[in-house]
Amino acid sequence: MTYLLFLVGLAGLVAGGELLVRGASSIARAFHLSPMLIGLTIVGFGTSAPELIVSVQAALEGKPGIAIGNVLGSNIGNTLLILGASALLAPLIIPGRKLWRDLFFMLAATAAIWVMLLDGTVTRLDGFLLIAGLLAFLVTAFIAGSGHPPEGGAEPSGPAWKPWVITGAGLVLLVIGARFLVDSATTIARDFGISEAVIGLTIVAVGTSLPEMATSIIAAFRKHTEIAVGNIVGSNIFNIFGILGITALLTPIPAEARFAAIDMPWVAASAVGLTVVAFVLGGLPRIAGIGLLAAYGGYIWLLG
């Protein structure tokens, strides 16, 4: 039964990612929005739903380490693992002019949370500031991404509600598939005698990022480069501004010193590294993907 759930979860991720990419592309064409904007918002925020649920529940249950660690670990995994794997599958070439504003917000969010973690608590005031940053990002993104001509000049056919239903169905399948996959993989790992620490560092840590992984890899395979990259950048921004902002508004989050001292340098280095590579190389060619994956392997090795 466990192996069947594993396969069901995997199928859900693949089907959900396919539907999400297809629906998001149709929404972009129908409303004359850039694919990058859709990737940054609907796709990026939607695939962060598991992180939001995990962090809010953890904070309310008195487990602040999980609430913060989930977000920081997810951002590291998003940039190094998921973009690395996506670029290895298909080069993600995007002109720097399409990325600079969004990468700036990602760097600003990273710097803001690092400063907030230094005093040992993400307070409610910090939460308000993070939400304000999210609102500023959304306003800027929609101003920049509106009025985009449809790809190839073609308008999507069919009823206007269809792309939204497809996108929503994709998000639901991604969340359900990720849950099945993580639960079943954890059970299988225990059956093989794998330690809880290794399970936590691998299966659970990557588990909440599975929707982003499935969506970006499928988008890269389908040559929807802007959605693949926008999904990750948008998810990283929402993880900090949105998830930690909402969580801190509900309850202040105590932060262990290790987050600022050990984990944040990796979050910052991955964000800065992505920015530098994107501008110097004009996107993420396969060689950059290999470098990102190697860096993620180094991170997991150091944690172990």
Backbone bond lengths (Angstrom), bond angles and torsions (degrees), N, CA, C in turn:
res aa  C-N    CA-C-N  psi(-1)  N-CA   C-N-CA  omega(-1)  CA-C   N-CA-C  phi
1 M - - - 1.469 - - 1.533 110.91 -
2 T 1.337 115.88 -39.22 1.464 120.27 -179.32 1.521 111.05 -62.25
3 Y 1.342 115.69 -42.89 1.458 119.55 -179.92 1.529 111.41 -67.05
4 L 1.337 116.04 -33.37 1.465 119.83 177.41 1.525 110.32 -65.68
5 L 1.357 116.58 -42.30 1.464 120.23 177.64 1.525 111.24 -63.61
6 F 1.323 116.39 -36.28 1.462 120.77 177.13 1.535 110.27 -60.41
7 L 1.331 115.85 -46.19 1.465 120.41 179.83 1.527 111.25 -66.92
8 V 1.340 116.38 -38.38 1.466 120.28 177.84 1.531 110.02 -63.20
9 G 1.343 116.05 -43.77 1.457 120.34 178.32 1.514 111.99 -61.43
10 L 1.329 116.27 -43.13 1.460 120.63 179.27 1.525 110.65 -63.64
11 A 1.331 116.63 -43.34 1.468 120.76 178.42 1.526 110.76 -63.63
12 G 1.338 116.62 -38.37 1.459 120.57 178.57 1.514 112.05 -63.24
13 L 1.341 116.37 -39.83 1.463 120.22 178.48 1.530 111.21 -64.26
14 V 1.317 116.05 -45.65 1.459 120.02 -178.43 1.536 110.52 -64.50
15 A 1.343 115.88 -48.05 1.467 119.76 -179.21 1.526 111.16 -65.36
16 G 1.334 116.63 -41.38 1.456 120.42 179.47 1.518 112.15 -63.79
17 G 1.329 116.50 -43.60 1.457 120.11 178.53 1.514 111.82 -62.33
18 E 1.328 116.39 -41.95 1.467 121.02 179.25 1.532 110.66 -62.45
19 L 1.341 117.28 -46.17 1.462 120.86 -179.91 1.526 111.28 -65.47
20 L 1.345 116.31 -40.82 1.463 119.87 -178.28 1.524 111.51 -64.02
21 V 1.305 117.50 -44.16 1.461 121.13 179.25 1.531 110.62 -64.42
22 R 1.334 116.18 -43.91 1.464 120.32 -179.74 1.534 110.90 -64.36
23 G 1.330 116.72 -46.96 1.458 120.19 -179.46 1.518 112.44 -65.59
24 A 1.331 116.79 -41.72 1.466 120.41 -179.31 1.518 111.18 -64.75
25 S 1.318 117.06 -39.45 1.469 120.60 178.23 1.528 110.70 -63.26
26 S 1.319 116.68 -40.35 1.470 120.62 179.34 1.526 111.14 -66.72
27 I 1.338 117.00 -39.58 1.468 120.62 178.23 1.528 109.99 -62.74
28 A 1.334 116.09 -42.71 1.468 120.29 179.71 1.525 110.92 -59.03
29 R 1.341 116.78 -44.38 1.462 120.16 -179.77 1.525 111.72 -68.52
30 A 1.337 116.35 -41.91 1.466 120.40 -175.41 1.526 111.96 -65.49
31 F 1.330 117.26 -37.62 1.463 120.67 -175.52 1.525 112.85 -104.11
32 H 1.345 116.05 11.21 1.465 121.17 178.80 1.529 110.81 55.17
33 L 1.321 115.51 42.51 1.460 121.60 176.48 1.522 108.44 -105.79
34 S 1.314 116.58 148.08 1.457 119.03 -179.78 1.532 109.97 -70.05
35 P 1.333 118.14 144.69 1.471 120.69 175.54 1.522 112.14 -56.05
36 M 1.357 117.16 -32.85 1.457 120.38 177.86 1.523 110.84 -62.36
37 L 1.344 117.71 -42.27 1.459 121.34 179.03 1.521 110.72 -62.18
38 I 1.331 116.92 -44.18 1.467 120.35 179.01 1.528 110.31 -63.17
39 G 1.339 116.01 -41.12 1.456 119.29 178.31 1.509 112.14 -63.75
40 L 1.334 116.80 -39.58 1.461 121.41 -178.80 1.517 112.94 -69.73
41 T 1.323 117.55 -33.34 1.462 120.96 -172.13 1.531 112.88 -105.08
42 I 1.325 117.28 -78.69 1.469 120.22 -174.89 1.523 111.41 -58.90
43 V 1.329 116.42 -49.17 1.462 119.63 -176.94 1.528 110.90 -74.54
44 G 1.341 116.20 -49.52 1.464 119.81 -177.36 1.516 113.14 -62.00
45 F 1.336 116.57 -45.31 1.460 119.70 -179.73 1.528 111.14 -72.27
46 G 1.333 115.58 -39.76 1.463 119.36 -178.26 1.515 113.03 -62.50
47 T 1.343 116.31 -41.52 1.463 118.74 -178.96 1.518 112.26 -74.42
48 S 1.352 117.45 -8.49 1.463 120.93 176.28 1.529 112.49 -88.76
49 A 1.330 116.89 3.38 1.467 120.15 -179.16 1.532 112.85 -55.07
50 P 1.349 120.26 -43.57 1.470 118.87 178.86 1.529 112.82 -60.52
51 E 1.348 117.37 -40.48 1.457 119.94 178.71 1.521 111.30 -63.08
52 L 1.341 116.70 -40.14 1.465 120.73 179.26 1.519 110.55 -61.55
53 I 1.327 116.61 -47.98 1.461 120.80 -179.05 1.522 110.94 -61.69
54 V 1.331 116.67 -46.52 1.470 120.97 -177.86 1.527 111.05 -63.36
55 S 1.327 118.18 -45.45 1.463 121.17 -175.76 1.523 112.04 -68.56
56 V 1.320 117.53 -43.40 1.470 120.17 179.60 1.522 110.31 -64.67
57 Q 1.324 117.69 -46.53 1.455 120.57 178.91 1.517 111.34 -61.26
58 A 1.323 117.38 -43.31 1.453 121.10 -178.41 1.525 111.06 -63.42
59 A 1.331 117.14 -43.39 1.461 120.11 -179.20 1.524 111.23 -65.61
60 L 1.327 117.11 -42.58 1.461 120.89 -179.72 1.523 111.75 -68.51
61 E 1.326 117.47 -25.93 1.465 121.42 178.54 1.523 112.49 -90.82
62 G 1.328 117.21 8.88 1.457 120.11 178.13 1.508 114.44 75.64
63 K 1.342 117.05 31.68 1.465 121.61 178.44 1.537 108.78 -122.12
64 P 1.343 116.71 68.61 1.471 119.93 -174.72 1.527 113.55 -63.65
65 G 1.321 116.14 -29.55 1.463 118.98 179.82 1.513 111.90 -60.66
66 I 1.337 116.14 -40.06 1.456 120.22 179.02 1.523 110.07 -69.75
67 A 1.349 116.54 -40.05 1.464 120.67 -178.21 1.525 111.36 -59.87
68 I 1.332 116.59 -45.39 1.468 120.13 -178.63 1.520 111.05 -80.59
69 G 1.332 116.36 -44.96 1.457 120.25 -178.82 1.513 112.56 -60.12
70 N 1.324 117.03 -34.63 1.460 121.38 178.60 1.522 110.81 -60.91
71 V 1.336 116.55 -43.82 1.468 120.84 -178.60 1.527 111.24 -70.68
72 L 1.335 116.67 -47.99 1.464 119.31 -177.83 1.530 110.83 -64.92
73 G 1.327 116.56 -43.92 1.462 119.88 178.89 1.516 112.11 -64.54
74 S 1.331 116.23 -36.17 1.463 120.41 178.78 1.521 110.96 -65.61
75 N 1.345 117.54 -42.19 1.460 119.87 179.74 1.527 111.62 -64.58
76 I 1.329 116.30 -39.35 1.467 119.68 177.31 1.524 109.70 -63.90
77 G 1.331 116.34 -46.59 1.461 120.89 179.60 1.519 112.53 -64.26
78 N 1.347 116.34 -40.30 1.463 120.21 178.93 1.522 111.45 -57.19
79 T 1.337 115.36 -49.26 1.465 120.11 -174.36 1.521 112.14 -74.52
80 L 1.330 116.47 -50.42 1.460 119.52 -172.63 1.526 112.69 -81.68
81 L 1.322 116.69 -46.75 1.465 120.18 -175.14 1.526 112.46 -81.32
82 I 1.334 116.22 -53.57 1.466 119.48 -171.46 1.529 111.60 -74.24
83 L 1.333 117.63 -48.47 1.461 118.33 177.54 1.526 110.54 -66.24
84 G 1.332 116.58 -34.42 1.466 119.32 176.79 1.515 111.59 -61.61
85 A 1.334 116.64 -47.23 1.469 120.76 179.56 1.527 111.05 -65.79
86 S 1.333 116.80 -39.53 1.464 120.40 -179.63 1.523 111.14 -65.35
87 A 1.342 116.57 -43.65 1.464 120.45 -179.88 1.524 111.28 -67.76
88 L 1.325 116.53 -31.28 1.462 119.89 177.60 1.519 110.19 -67.75
89 L 1.333 116.34 -35.14 1.464 121.08 179.06 1.523 111.59 -72.85
90 A 1.331 115.81 -44.83 1.472 120.84 -178.94 1.523 108.28 -152.14
91 P 1.331 118.85 123.22 1.469 121.08 -179.58 1.525 111.56 -51.45
92 L 1.328 116.27 132.19 1.463 122.12 -178.18 1.523 108.45 -102.01
93 I 1.324 116.79 83.67 1.455 121.99 -175.99 1.527 109.86 -97.05
94 I 1.341 116.14 116.00 1.461 122.02 179.68 1.529 107.92 -136.96
95 P 1.337 119.09 130.99 1.467 120.73 177.41 1.531 111.29 -57.59
96 G 1.330 116.34 142.23 1.457 120.94 -177.75 1.512 113.35 -58.50
97 R 1.343 117.27 -30.49 1.467 120.01 -178.50 1.523 112.09 -63.75
98 K 1.336 118.07 -21.91 1.456 120.87 178.59 1.532 112.51 -85.72
99 L 1.333 116.04 -11.23 1.458 119.42 -173.13 1.518 114.73 -114.00
100 W 1.345 117.95 -22.27 1.460 119.10 -166.34 1.521 112.72 -59.01
101 R 1.333 117.68 -41.74 1.462 120.49 -177.41 1.533 111.25 -64.63
102 D 1.305 117.00 -42.67 1.462 121.35 -177.39 1.526 111.34 -73.16
103 L 1.331 116.51 -38.35 1.458 119.53 176.10 1.527 110.67 -65.77
104 F 1.339 117.11 -34.27 1.465 120.19 176.03 1.525 110.44 -60.65
105 F 1.338 117.23 -45.68 1.457 120.14 179.83 1.536 110.78 -64.73
106 M 1.330 116.81 -37.09 1.463 119.39 177.68 1.526 110.77 -63.33
107 L 1.328 116.49 -43.22 1.465 120.41 178.36 1.530 110.79 -66.54
108 A 1.344 116.92 -39.24 1.463 120.66 179.39 1.528 110.73 -64.64
109 A 1.337 116.49 -42.06 1.463 120.17 177.95 1.525 110.90 -62.75
110 T 1.324 116.03 -41.41 1.465 120.93 179.82 1.528 110.66 -62.98
111 A 1.339 116.53 -46.12 1.470 120.28 179.32 1.526 111.23 -63.73
112 A 1.344 116.70 -40.55 1.463 120.70 -177.74 1.529 111.38 -62.98
113 I 1.329 117.25 -47.01 1.463 118.68 -176.92 1.531 110.91 -70.21
114 W 1.331 117.48 -31.08 1.471 119.97 177.13 1.533 110.01 -62.79
115 V 1.325 116.64 -45.29 1.471 120.49 177.85 1.527 110.68 -62.09
116 M 1.336 116.97 -41.85 1.464 120.67 -178.46 1.521 112.34 -66.38
117 L 1.327 116.67 -31.18 1.459 119.90 -178.87 1.522 112.38 -76.91
118 L 1.322 118.01 -17.70 1.463 121.17 -175.30 1.525 113.04 -64.52
119 D 1.356 117.42 -31.04 1.468 118.86 -178.69 1.523 112.68 -91.89
120 G 1.348 116.68 4.94 1.467 119.76 172.15 1.508 115.86 89.65
121 T 1.340 119.23 0.00 1.470 121.12 179.75 1.520 110.03 -151.37
122 V 1.336 115.47 136.28 1.463 120.65 169.66 1.524 105.18 -95.52
123 T 1.339 116.90 103.64 1.456 122.39 -172.23 1.524 112.17 -83.34
124 R 1.335 115.36 174.64 1.465 119.19 176.32 1.526 110.82 -64.60
125 L 1.337 117.14 -36.42 1.461 119.55 175.84 1.526 110.19 -61.89
126 D 1.313 116.25 -41.99 1.464 119.79 174.97 1.526 110.56 -58.52
127 G 1.341 115.33 -40.78 1.461 119.86 178.96 1.521 111.95 -60.20
128 F 1.351 117.37 -42.71 1.460 121.06 177.59 1.527 110.56 -61.70
129 L 1.335 116.21 -42.58 1.463 120.26 -179.63 1.527 111.03 -64.57
130 L 1.329 116.80 -39.21 1.463 120.55 179.19 1.531 111.07 -66.13
131 I 1.325 116.69 -42.70 1.470 120.02 177.84 1.525 110.60 -64.40
132 A 1.330 116.98 -37.39 1.469 120.33 176.63 1.527 110.04 -61.92
133 G 1.331 116.16 -39.81 1.466 119.80 176.64 1.516 111.73 -62.45
134 L 1.338 116.70 -39.20 1.462 121.12 178.30 1.524 110.83 -63.78
135 L 1.328 117.30 -43.67 1.464 121.09 180.00 1.529 110.59 -64.12
136 A 1.337 116.50 -40.53 1.464 119.80 178.00 1.524 110.65 -62.82
137 F 1.312 116.49 -40.16 1.461 120.49 178.00 1.522 111.10 -63.34
138 L 1.327 117.17 -45.26 1.458 120.63 -178.01 1.527 111.59 -62.97
139 V 1.331 116.89 -44.90 1.464 120.22 179.46 1.527 110.42 -60.83
140 T 1.328 116.33 -46.47 1.462 121.11 -179.77 1.525 111.38 -63.18
141 A 1.334 116.21 -43.03 1.462 120.24 -177.75 1.522 111.30 -64.85
142 F 1.336 117.43 -41.44 1.465 119.37 -178.22 1.521 111.49 -71.77
143 I 1.314 118.04 -34.53 1.465 120.02 176.31 1.523 110.15 -63.71
144 A 1.337 115.49 -42.75 1.466 119.72 -177.28 1.525 112.44 -75.24
145 G 1.343 117.32 -30.00 1.461 120.09 -172.24 1.513 115.49 -98.07
146 S 1.326 117.93 -2.54 1.467 120.77 -179.41 1.525 110.69 -84.23
147 G 1.341 115.55 159.78 1.459 120.62 177.94 1.507 113.59 71.25
148 H 1.323 116.83 24.99 1.462 120.89 -179.37 1.528 109.21 -83.49
149 P 1.323 119.09 127.91 1.475 120.26 -179.76 1.515 111.02 -65.54
150 P 1.338 118.86 142.26 1.456 121.49 178.90 1.523 111.02 -58.54
151 E 1.323 116.11 144.94 1.462 120.91 179.57 1.528 109.83 -61.66
152 G 1.329 116.02 123.14 1.463 120.42 178.93 1.512 112.72 72.31
153 G 1.359 116.18 7.42 1.455 120.25 179.19 1.516 113.33 74.41
154 A 1.337 117.62 10.11 1.460 120.83 -175.37 1.521 110.97 -98.92
155 E 1.316 115.32 128.94 1.459 120.80 173.94 1.521 108.84 -87.60
156 P 1.351 117.92 143.87 1.461 119.46 178.34 1.521 111.02 -67.26
157 S 1.325 116.27 142.33 1.455 120.45 179.01 1.518 110.04 -92.90
158 G 1.346 116.35 164.72 1.451 120.40 178.17 1.516 111.82 97.38
159 P 1.334 117.18 173.40 1.469 121.50 -178.92 1.522 112.22 -63.06
160 A 1.355 115.53 150.62 1.462 120.93 -175.29 1.527 112.68 -64.95
161 W 1.343 116.98 -26.58 1.468 119.25 -176.65 1.519 113.24 -79.54
162 K 1.328 116.65 -16.42 1.467 119.55 -172.97 1.532 113.57 -60.60
163 P 1.370 119.92 -46.83 1.464 118.93 179.57 1.527 113.28 -60.81
164 W 1.356 116.50 -33.98 1.462 119.55 -180.00 1.525 110.94 -69.29
165 V 1.337 116.09 -39.28 1.469 119.64 177.67 1.534 110.39 -65.07
166 I 1.333 115.83 -42.76 1.469 119.98 178.93 1.523 110.31 -62.13
167 T 1.340 116.88 -44.49 1.467 121.03 179.79 1.524 110.99 -63.17
168 G 1.342 116.22 -45.39 1.469 119.81 179.00 1.515 112.30 -62.18
169 A 1.335 116.12 -41.69 1.465 120.05 178.34 1.530 110.71 -63.09
170 G 1.332 115.60 -38.67 1.456 119.41 177.69 1.511 112.18 -62.11
171 L 1.341 117.21 -44.29 1.461 121.01 179.32 1.528 111.44 -62.81
172 V 1.331 116.56 -42.41 1.471 120.12 179.45 1.526 110.63 -62.62
173 L 1.318 116.38 -45.91 1.470 119.95 179.17 1.523 111.57 -62.66
174 L 1.339 117.45 -37.21 1.458 120.76 178.84 1.524 111.27 -63.63
175 V 1.322 116.67 -46.26 1.472 120.60 -178.36 1.531 110.93 -65.72
176 I 1.341 116.47 -45.84 1.463 120.37 179.89 1.527 110.74 -65.64
177 G 1.335 115.83 -44.33 1.460 119.80 179.65 1.513 112.02 -61.49
178 A 1.330 117.35 -41.36 1.463 121.08 179.01 1.529 110.85 -62.94
179 R 1.336 116.70 -41.31 1.470 120.27 -178.99 1.527 110.66 -64.65
180 F 1.336 116.87 -46.58 1.466 120.90 178.91 1.523 111.04 -60.70
181 L 1.335 115.00 -42.91 1.460 119.41 -176.20 1.527 110.88 -66.72
182 V 1.324 117.32 -44.56 1.469 120.53 -179.12 1.529 111.07 -65.37
183 D 1.338 116.96 -46.88 1.465 120.18 -178.70 1.522 111.91 -62.28
184 S 1.325 116.85 -45.51 1.458 119.95 -178.02 1.523 111.45 -70.85
185 A 1.339 117.35 -39.66 1.463 120.04 179.12 1.520 111.11 -64.90
186 T 1.340 116.66 -36.82 1.468 119.95 177.25 1.517 110.87 -63.63
187 T 1.328 116.91 -42.90 1.468 121.20 178.67 1.529 110.64 -63.62
188 I 1.319 116.96 -44.15 1.466 120.92 179.20 1.522 110.55 -62.18
189 A 1.334 116.62 -42.69 1.467 120.69 179.85 1.516 111.27 -61.75
190 R 1.330 116.83 -42.24 1.473 120.06 178.27 1.521 110.48 -63.69
191 D 1.335 116.86 -39.75 1.465 120.21 179.74 1.527 111.53 -61.17
192 F 1.347 117.02 -28.69 1.457 121.23 179.46 1.526 112.05 -92.15
193 G 1.337 116.37 7.51 1.456 120.02 175.65 1.508 115.18 78.70
194 I 1.312 118.09 17.74 1.467 121.15 178.10 1.528 108.90 -75.81
195 S 1.313 117.03 137.01 1.463 121.89 -173.48 1.526 112.11 -68.36
196 E 1.347 115.05 157.22 1.460 120.85 178.26 1.530 110.71 -61.32
197 A 1.341 116.82 -36.93 1.464 119.99 -178.51 1.526 111.03 -62.31
198 V 1.328 115.71 -45.32 1.465 119.62 -179.83 1.523 110.23 -66.49
199 I 1.330 116.81 -39.91 1.470 120.51 177.37 1.527 110.10 -60.17
200 G 1.327 116.31 -44.38 1.455 119.75 -179.14 1.513 113.35 -64.79
201 L 1.340 116.06 -39.12 1.456 120.60 -177.43 1.521 112.85 -75.88
202 T 1.317 116.69 -20.45 1.468 119.03 -176.20 1.524 111.33 -113.41
203 I 1.317 117.35 -73.15 1.467 120.96 -172.57 1.521 112.17 -62.57
204 V 1.344 116.76 -51.21 1.464 119.25 -175.96 1.522 111.09 -71.44
205 A 1.341 116.78 -40.83 1.463 119.99 -178.78 1.528 111.20 -62.04
206 V 1.319 116.56 -42.83 1.465 120.65 -179.29 1.527 110.47 -80.47
207 G 1.335 116.43 -22.86 1.461 120.44 -172.95 1.512 114.99 -55.35
208 T 1.353 117.19 -45.69 1.464 118.33 -178.29 1.523 112.33 -72.63
209 S 1.341 116.75 -11.22 1.465 119.92 177.67 1.529 112.45 -98.54
210 L 1.331 117.03 2.67 1.458 119.17 -179.57 1.533 113.40 -59.85
211 P 1.350 119.84 -38.94 1.472 117.80 177.08 1.524 112.22 -59.90
212 E 1.351 117.13 -43.33 1.462 119.69 177.21 1.527 110.79 -61.57
213 M 1.329 115.92 -41.83 1.460 120.07 -178.02 1.523 111.07 -62.74
214 A 1.325 116.83 -50.62 1.462 120.39 -179.05 1.522 111.20 -60.55
215 T 1.338 116.38 -44.09 1.462 120.27 -176.88 1.523 111.86 -66.61
216 S 1.339 117.37 -46.64 1.463 119.93 -177.13 1.523 111.97 -68.02
217 I 1.329 117.17 -39.83 1.463 119.29 -179.95 1.528 110.61 -66.12
218 I 1.335 116.82 -42.95 1.462 119.81 178.81 1.535 110.24 -66.31
219 A 1.342 116.62 -40.96 1.458 119.71 178.49 1.534 111.04 -62.53
220 A 1.331 116.56 -40.41 1.467 119.99 177.76 1.525 110.45 -64.23
221 F 1.326 115.82 -42.74 1.461 120.57 179.68 1.526 111.13 -62.85
222 R 1.347 116.32 -36.02 1.470 121.03 179.51 1.523 112.76 -85.00
223 K 1.335 117.18 4.78 1.465 122.85 179.06 1.529 112.91 69.32
224 H 1.339 117.61 20.14 1.468 121.36 173.40 1.528 107.25 -90.59
225 T 1.324 115.26 71.13 1.460 121.28 -172.01 1.523 112.78 -60.92
226 E 1.325 117.33 -41.98 1.461 120.19 -176.80 1.521 111.44 -66.21
227 I 1.316 117.67 -35.26 1.462 120.20 176.91 1.524 110.39 -69.31
228 A 1.336 116.94 -40.23 1.463 121.11 -179.74 1.519 111.18 -60.76
229 V 1.329 117.15 -46.62 1.459 120.97 -178.90 1.524 111.05 -77.09
230 G 1.342 116.95 -43.55 1.458 120.61 179.87 1.513 112.26 -59.83
231 N 1.325 116.84 -35.76 1.460 121.21 177.86 1.527 110.87 -57.21
232 I 1.330 117.40 -45.16 1.457 121.16 -176.92 1.527 111.65 -74.15
233 V 1.329 116.85 -46.97 1.463 119.80 -179.86 1.533 109.98 -62.36
234 G 1.338 116.77 -44.96 1.460 120.55 178.31 1.518 112.29 -62.90
235 S 1.337 116.75 -39.92 1.459 120.88 178.49 1.526 110.81 -64.24
236 N 1.339 117.04 -42.01 1.467 120.56 179.07 1.525 111.53 -62.81
237 I 1.338 116.05 -40.62 1.467 120.34 178.28 1.522 110.34 -65.86
238 F 1.333 116.49 -46.72 1.466 120.18 -178.30 1.528 111.37 -66.70
239 N 1.324 118.10 -36.11 1.457 120.23 179.07 1.525 111.44 -55.89
240 I 1.334 116.62 -42.60 1.464 120.23 -177.54 1.523 111.36 -84.60
241 F 1.335 116.59 -59.34 1.458 120.03 -176.77 1.529 111.89 -65.15
242 G 1.339 116.97 -44.84 1.456 120.84 -174.14 1.512 113.98 -84.86
243 I 1.339 116.85 -58.66 1.466 120.17 -173.36 1.525 111.86 -66.67
244 L 1.342 117.08 -52.21 1.468 118.19 179.37 1.527 110.91 -69.54
245 G 1.340 117.20 -30.39 1.455 119.63 176.00 1.521 111.96 -64.58
246 I 1.320 116.89 -49.46 1.469 121.19 178.59 1.520 110.87 -62.80
247 T 1.326 116.54 -44.57 1.461 120.91 -178.80 1.524 111.28 -61.92
248 A 1.337 117.33 -43.90 1.463 121.07 -179.56 1.525 111.70 -67.45
249 L 1.338 117.34 -32.23 1.462 119.63 176.16 1.529 111.14 -65.59
250 L 1.324 116.26 -35.21 1.466 120.21 179.61 1.521 111.39 -73.77
251 T 1.327 116.11 -41.32 1.468 121.12 179.75 1.519 108.88 -160.62
252 P 1.346 117.80 132.76 1.472 119.60 176.99 1.539 110.37 -55.95
253 I 1.342 116.17 143.54 1.464 120.85 -174.69 1.522 110.44 -111.30
254 P 1.345 117.64 108.19 1.469 119.16 173.87 1.526 109.60 -64.26
255 A 1.325 116.17 142.60 1.463 120.26 -176.28 1.523 110.26 -126.00
256 E 1.324 116.31 126.87 1.457 120.31 175.44 1.521 109.50 -65.65
257 A 1.329 116.10 151.63 1.464 121.23 -177.96 1.527 111.97 -62.55
258 R 1.333 116.71 -27.02 1.460 120.13 -177.02 1.525 112.81 -63.68
259 F 1.335 116.95 -27.36 1.460 118.76 -178.37 1.524 111.02 -63.57
260 A 1.347 116.46 -47.02 1.462 120.11 179.37 1.523 111.82 -71.96
261 A 1.333 116.41 -33.89 1.467 120.23 -173.67 1.522 113.80 -85.48
262 I 1.337 117.58 -34.10 1.468 120.53 -172.12 1.527 112.57 -112.66
263 D 1.326 117.29 -50.82 1.462 120.64 -172.53 1.528 113.28 -80.09
264 M 1.349 116.73 -40.11 1.461 119.09 -177.60 1.527 113.32 -62.02
265 P 1.338 119.39 -36.93 1.473 117.05 175.11 1.525 112.95 -57.73
266 W 1.335 117.62 -34.89 1.461 120.73 177.84 1.529 110.66 -71.04
267 V 1.345 116.56 -41.18 1.466 119.89 177.77 1.528 109.60 -61.25
268 A 1.339 116.36 -46.73 1.454 120.87 -178.54 1.527 111.43 -66.38
269 A 1.326 116.69 -42.95 1.469 120.10 -178.87 1.518 111.20 -63.75
270 S 1.339 117.30 -39.72 1.467 119.60 179.63 1.528 110.57 -68.03
271 A 1.352 117.66 -38.72 1.465 120.87 179.04 1.524 111.02 -67.26
272 V 1.338 116.67 -45.70 1.468 120.54 179.48 1.531 110.00 -66.35
273 G 1.335 116.08 -41.78 1.464 119.67 179.43 1.516 112.13 -60.80
274 L 1.341 117.01 -43.04 1.462 120.87 177.85 1.523 110.40 -60.82
275 T 1.330 116.36 -43.93 1.466 120.82 -179.02 1.529 111.26 -62.20
276 V 1.319 116.10 -47.15 1.465 120.53 -178.65 1.531 110.84 -62.95
277 V 1.337 116.42 -46.56 1.465 120.28 -178.89 1.525 110.86 -63.83
278 A 1.335 116.47 -41.25 1.467 120.35 -178.34 1.524 111.35 -61.92
279 F 1.331 117.05 -39.45 1.457 119.68 -177.99 1.516 111.97 -81.08
280 V 1.319 117.48 -40.38 1.463 120.18 -177.57 1.525 111.13 -70.26
281 L 1.347 116.84 -41.64 1.464 120.92 -175.70 1.521 113.08 -100.95
282 G 1.338 117.41 -0.53 1.463 119.92 179.57 1.512 113.42 71.62
283 G 1.309 117.98 27.72 1.463 122.81 -177.81 1.514 109.53 136.82
284 L 1.319 115.45 -153.71 1.463 120.91 -178.20 1.525 109.57 -123.73
285 P 1.323 117.81 92.95 1.467 119.82 173.93 1.527 110.26 -73.07
286 R 1.302 117.26 175.20 1.464 120.94 -176.38 1.528 112.21 -59.69
287 I 1.327 117.48 -36.58 1.459 119.89 -179.53 1.524 110.70 -62.88
288 A 1.350 116.39 -35.44 1.464 120.64 176.59 1.523 110.02 -67.68
289 G 1.340 116.26 -38.17 1.461 119.73 177.12 1.511 111.87 -60.47
290 I 1.317 116.75 -42.25 1.468 120.92 177.94 1.526 110.17 -61.81
291 G 1.341 116.06 -42.47 1.457 119.80 179.29 1.522 112.57 -63.26
292 L 1.334 117.05 -41.89 1.468 120.93 178.95 1.529 110.92 -64.02
293 L 1.327 116.74 -43.25 1.467 119.91 179.36 1.529 111.00 -64.97
294 A 1.324 117.13 -38.78 1.458 120.54 178.14 1.529 110.66 -63.74
295 A 1.333 116.65 -40.11 1.456 120.71 178.29 1.528 110.71 -64.46
296 Y 1.338 117.07 -39.29 1.470 119.20 178.61 1.526 110.87 -66.05
297 G 1.344 115.75 -39.43 1.457 119.01 175.91 1.517 111.36 -60.02
298 G 1.341 117.00 -39.20 1.458 120.75 177.19 1.518 111.82 -64.68
299 Y 1.337 116.82 -38.77 1.467 120.86 178.72 1.529 111.05 -63.16
300 I 1.329 116.53 -47.19 1.463 120.31 179.67 1.536 110.50 -63.50
301 W 1.322 116.82 -38.76 1.471 120.99 179.12 1.520 110.70 -62.67
302 L 1.343 117.02 -42.97 1.460 120.41 179.78 1.534 111.36 -66.74
303 L 1.337 116.66 -37.85 1.460 119.44 177.45 1.522 111.19 -63.53
304 G 1.350 115.33 -37.48 1.464 119.53 -178.69 1.510 112.39 -69.02
